[in-house]
Amino acid sequence: MAQWSINGSISSGKISPVDFAIKARELEIDAIEHVNTLYSVNSDYLSKNSMKTLVKDLNSRANDNGVKNLLIMISQEGELASSRKNLRAMAIDKHKAWIDVANEIGCESVRVDLRGSNSFDKWKKNSIMSLNTLCEYSPNLNITVENHGSFSSNGKYLADVMKSITQDNCGTLPDFGNFCIKGSPNPANLNICKKWYDRYEGINDLMPFAKALSAKSYDFLDNGDEKYIDYYKMMRIVNDHPYEGYIGIEYEGNRLSEDEGILATKKLLEKIINT
């Protein structure tokens, strides 16, 4: 379960971000993906507590509830694909701080974003340098990249970066929904995106390098199927590749409640997997 699925409850103060494992256990989910901004930008937790306290709290909540800390999604920590060496170095250092947290709470992976250049060639070159540096810093942790805006939402472009990485612990985190390559889609109105990369082609591009997977959902039909994404087709593509890891649930809709959307996604995935 991706923590972003409950970002509204965390941002409003209804749920403390460190109680994420408790919420997951309530929904009968036993592995979780944290989002760094939900401990800082979207809440005041880190303005009142140290990283050391965060590690202690996350470990205790996970252990007490029988939940695995699987991954940390790292956002808004600088531009790893910037052509400005000083900005790229700052971004790397900020990411290292969260990589340290991920290691201390027993995660398998972190997810990073690749932003910072308007030129594909420069973006690719800078991305490769930053990813190799982060992979070398923590060789026992997977450094994954999600299709999450900019050039990374083009499946072929991101796959091209992966083919040039020299470290075995680098890979992708394919997301069923984030293939907008022009514009910025809002979950309430996906039509805001002006140009999409074909999501099914994109998943097929990225699955050969996948070390994690995100089943994005927005809304559901009366029969339980996702309204905008053909999950059956998605899972056929996933099964065409030798991926055996977790499937992350990331509900991003607004018609159903957070709990309802998470459970609807979980139910749909279980139906497809057990068919």
C-alpha positions as semicolon CSV with decimal commas, in nm:
position;residue;x (nm);y (nm);z (nm)
1;M;0,000;0,000;0,000
2;A;0,139;0,336;-0,104
3;Q;0,119;0,604;0,163
4;W;0,005;0,856;-0,099
5;S;-0,329;0,673;-0,098
6;I;-0,400;0,834;0,241
7;N;-0,230;1,169;0,176
8;G;-0,556;1,356;0,235
9;S;-0,597;1,213;0,583
10;I;-0,235;1,286;0,667
11;S;-0,240;1,641;0,529
12;S;-0,559;1,720;0,723
13;G;-0,413;1,583;1,046
14;K;-0,667;1,300;1,069
15;I;-0,387;1,042;1,064
16;S;-0,028;1,083;1,179
17;P;0,212;0,977;0,903
18;V;0,397;0,749;1,144
19;D;0,075;0,553;1,202
20;F;0,076;0,436;0,841
21;A;0,152;0,077;0,941
22;I;-0,148;0,079;1,173
23;K;-0,378;0,188;0,890
24;A;-0,231;-0,077;0,657
25;R;-0,294;-0,350;0,911
26;E;-0,656;-0,230;0,952
27;L;-0,697;-0,284;0,576
28;E;-0,525;-0,625;0,593
29;I;-0,218;-0,511;0,400
30;D;0,122;-0,625;0,520
31;A;0,376;-0,417;0,324
32;I;0,395;-0,040;0,287
33;E;0,556;0,227;0,070
34;H;0,633;0,552;0,251
35;V;0,637;0,898;0,089
36;N;0,902;1,132;0,231
37;T;0,698;1,451;0,176
38;L;0,419;1,320;0,400
39;Y;0,659;1,356;0,693
40;S;0,756;1,713;0,604
41;V;0,575;1,906;0,328
42;N;0,233;1,750;0,393
43;S;0,264;1,733;0,772
44;D;0,471;1,889;1,048
45;Y;0,619;1,565;1,180
46;L;0,981;1,641;1,087
47;S;0,954;1,998;1,213
48;K;0,900;1,849;1,559
49;N;1,105;1,530;1,540
50;S;1,447;1,420;1,419
51;M;1,521;1,162;1,151
52;K;1,643;0,936;1,433
53;T;1,303;0,957;1,600
54;L;1,133;0,893;1,266
55;V;1,332;0,572;1,220
56;K;1,243;0,459;1,573
57;D;0,872;0,533;1,523
58;L;0,851;0,363;1,183
59;N;1,029;0,052;1,306
60;S;0,814;0,023;1,617
61;R;0,485;0,072;1,429
62;A;0,587;-0,181;1,163
63;N;0,702;-0,440;1,415
64;D;0,399;-0,396;1,640
65;N;0,160;-0,447;1,349
66;G;0,340;-0,715;1,152
67;V;0,392;-0,487;0,853
68;K;0,701;-0,467;0,632
69;N;0,858;-0,130;0,547
70;L;0,911;-0,199;0,178
71;L;1,002;0,126;0,005
72;I;1,035;0,503;0,042
73;M;0,919;0,727;-0,241
74;I;1,152;1,029;-0,245
75;S;1,020;1,353;-0,395
76;Q;1,105;1,724;-0,383
77;E;1,466;1,665;-0,278
78;G;1,634;1,836;-0,571
79;E;1,691;1,772;-0,940
80;L;1,894;1,459;-1,007
81;A;1,895;1,530;-1,381
82;S;2,011;1,892;-1,357
83;S;2,298;2,003;-1,579
84;R;2,421;2,226;-1,298
85;K;2,675;2,016;-1,112
86;N;2,620;2,192;-0,779
87;L;2,242;2,140;-0,791
88;R;2,286;1,776;-0,884
89;A;2,531;1,727;-0,597
90;M;2,288;1,888;-0,351
91;A;2,009;1,663;-0,475
92;I;2,225;1,354;-0,435
93;D;2,310;1,449;-0,076
94;K;1,943;1,506;0,009
95;H;1,849;1,172;-0,140
96;K;2,123;0,999;0,058
97;A;1,956;1,113;0,382
98;W;1,638;0,926;0,288
99;I;1,834;0,629;0,157
100;D;1,987;0,605;0,506
101;V;1,637;0,602;0,657
102;A;1,527;0,333;0,411
103;N;1,818;0,112;0,514
104;E;1,752;0,166;0,884
105;I;1,386;0,065;0,859
106;G;1,457;-0,244;0,647
107;C;1,332;-0,129;0,307
108;E;1,415;-0,314;-0,013
109;S;1,403;-0,003;-0,233
110;V;1,368;0,369;-0,268
111;R;1,204;0,550;-0,556
112;V;1,353;0,865;-0,704
113;D;1,234;1,116;-0,965
114;L;1,443;1,228;-1,262
115;R;1,389;1,595;-1,333
116;G;1,608;1,892;-1,412
117;S;1,672;1,931;-1,785
118;N;1,473;2,032;-2,093
119;S;1,709;1,845;-2,327
120;F;1,664;1,469;-2,356
121;D;2,034;1,404;-2,418
122;K;2,137;1,609;-2,114
123;W;1,859;1,458;-1,904
124;K;1,975;1,108;-1,993
125;K;2,343;1,181;-1,928
126;N;2,278;1,353;-1,594
127;S;2,029;1,089;-1,483
128;I;2,279;0,810;-1,548
129;M;2,549;0,986;-1,344
130;S;2,317;1,050;-1,048
131;L;2,169;0,701;-1,047
132;N;2,508;0,533;-1,060
133;T;2,625;0,751;-0,769
134;L;2,322;0,663;-0,555
135;C;2,351;0,295;-0,639
136;E;2,718;0,292;-0,541
137;Y;2,632;0,470;-0,215
138;S;2,393;0,194;-0,109
139;P;2,461;-0,125;-0,309
140;N;2,224;-0,342;-0,104
141;L;1,923;-0,117;-0,167
142;N;1,734;-0,092;-0,496
143;I;1,733;0,258;-0,645
144;T;1,422;0,268;-0,861
145;V;1,283;0,530;-1,098
146;E;0,912;0,578;-1,156
147;N;0,754;0,715;-1,469
148;H;0,672;1,036;-1,285
149;G;0,674;1,336;-1,514
150;S;0,921;1,499;-1,750
151;F;1,108;1,262;-1,981
152;S;1,059;0,974;-1,737
153;S;0,693;0,940;-1,840
154;N;0,809;0,833;-2,185
155;G;0,861;0,460;-2,144
156;K;1,122;0,430;-2,416
157;Y;1,323;0,723;-2,280
158;L;1,334;0,580;-1,927
159;A;1,415;0,232;-2,058
160;D;1,700;0,389;-2,253
161;V;1,844;0,527;-1,928
162;M;1,814;0,187;-1,760
163;K;2,007;0,018;-2,041
164;S;2,299;0,254;-1,974
165;I;2,321;0,203;-1,596
166;T;2,618;-0,002;-1,477
167;Q;2,482;-0,092;-1,131
168;D;2,271;-0,404;-1,071
169;N;2,063;-0,239;-0,795
170;C;1,910;0,018;-1,030
171;G;1,569;-0,039;-1,184
172;T;1,225;0,097;-1,253
173;L;0,902;0,132;-1,058
174;P;0,640;0,120;-1,335
175;D;0,321;0,308;-1,243
176;F;-0,002;0,223;-1,426
177;G;-0,110;0,586;-1,441
178;N;0,180;0,831;-1,472
179;F;0,232;0,847;-1,847
180;C;0,140;1,210;-1,913
181;I;0,420;1,355;-2,131
182;K;0,265;1,697;-2,192
183;G;0,065;1,880;-1,929
184;S;-0,012;1,785;-1,572
185;P;-0,311;1,556;-1,510
186;N;-0,526;1,601;-1,204
187;P;-0,694;1,290;-1,059
188;A;-1,021;1,485;-1,069
189;N;-0,976;1,559;-1,439
190;L;-0,738;1,339;-1,634
191;N;-0,823;1,532;-1,951
192;I;-0,595;1,815;-1,833
193;C;-0,307;1,611;-1,973
194;K;-0,251;1,726;-2,331
195;K;-0,054;1,424;-2,448
196;W;-0,024;1,073;-2,310
197;Y;0,235;0,806;-2,374
198;D;0,042;0,482;-2,426
199;R;0,022;0,338;-2,076
200;Y;0,024;-0,027;-2,185
201;E;0,323;0,024;-2,411
202;G;0,491;0,214;-2,129
203;I;0,445;-0,065;-1,877
204;N;0,584;-0,311;-2,131
205;D;0,884;-0,080;-2,185
206;L;0,961;-0,059;-1,813
207;M;0,881;-0,407;-1,682
208;P;1,213;-0,562;-1,795
209;F;1,385;-0,339;-1,537
210;A;1,114;-0,345;-1,265
211;K;1,212;-0,387;-0,903
212;A;0,876;-0,255;-0,774
213;L;0,533;-0,192;-0,926
214;S;0,254;0,061;-0,863
215;A;-0,109;-0,018;-0,946
216;K;-0,250;0,334;-0,976
217;S;-0,628;0,364;-0,957
218;Y;-0,870;0,655;-0,991
219;D;-1,228;0,525;-0,991
220;F;-1,427;0,207;-1,038
221;L;-1,722;0,080;-1,238
222;D;-2,018;-0,097;-1,076
223;N;-1,863;-0,436;-1,160
224;G;-1,543;-0,348;-0,971
225;D;-1,322;-0,282;-1,272
226;E;-1,104;0,031;-1,283
227;K;-1,279;0,301;-1,484
228;Y;-0,980;0,437;-1,675
229;I;-0,722;0,156;-1,678
230;D;-0,767;-0,196;-1,810
231;Y;-0,618;-0,385;-1,516
232;Y;-0,663;-0,720;-1,692
233;K;-0,447;-0,602;-1,981
234;M;-0,198;-0,447;-1,741
235;M;-0,156;-0,767;-1,545
236;R;-0,115;-0,972;-1,863
237;I;0,174;-0,743;-1,957
238;V;0,322;-0,772;-1,606
239;N;0,297;-1,151;-1,623
240;D;0,481;-1,153;-1,954
241;H;0,792;-1,044;-1,762
242;P;0,983;-1,225;-1,485
243;Y;0,865;-0,995;-1,206
244;E;0,786;-1,159;-0,872
245;G;0,779;-0,863;-0,634
246;Y;0,500;-0,675;-0,460
247;I;0,226;-0,482;-0,638
248;G;0,176;-0,146;-0,469
249;I;-0,179;-0,011;-0,429
250;E;-0,195;0,363;-0,499
251;Y;-0,550;0,499;-0,502
252;E;-0,562;0,858;-0,626
253;G;-0,932;0,917;-0,681
254;N;-1,179;1,139;-0,501
255;R;-1,525;0,986;-0,552
256;L;-1,464;0,696;-0,315
257;S;-1,312;0,749;0,027
258;E;-0,945;0,663;0,072
259;D;-1,027;0,334;0,246
260;E;-1,291;0,242;-0,014
261;G;-1,056;0,316;-0,304
262;I;-0,769;0,120;-0,151
263;L;-0,991;-0,181;-0,083
264;A;-1,149;-0,164;-0,430
265;T;-0,800;-0,171;-0,586
266;K;-0,696;-0,459;-0,363
267;K;-1,012;-0,656;-0,446
268;L;-0,966;-0,606;-0,820
269;L;-0,602;-0,717;-0,811
270;E;-0,687;-1,023;-0,603
271;K;-0,966;-1,116;-0,845
272;I;-0,733;-1,095;-1,144
273;I;-0,446;-1,276;-0,974
274;N;-0,670;-1,559;-0,851
275;T;-0,844;-1,608;-1,185
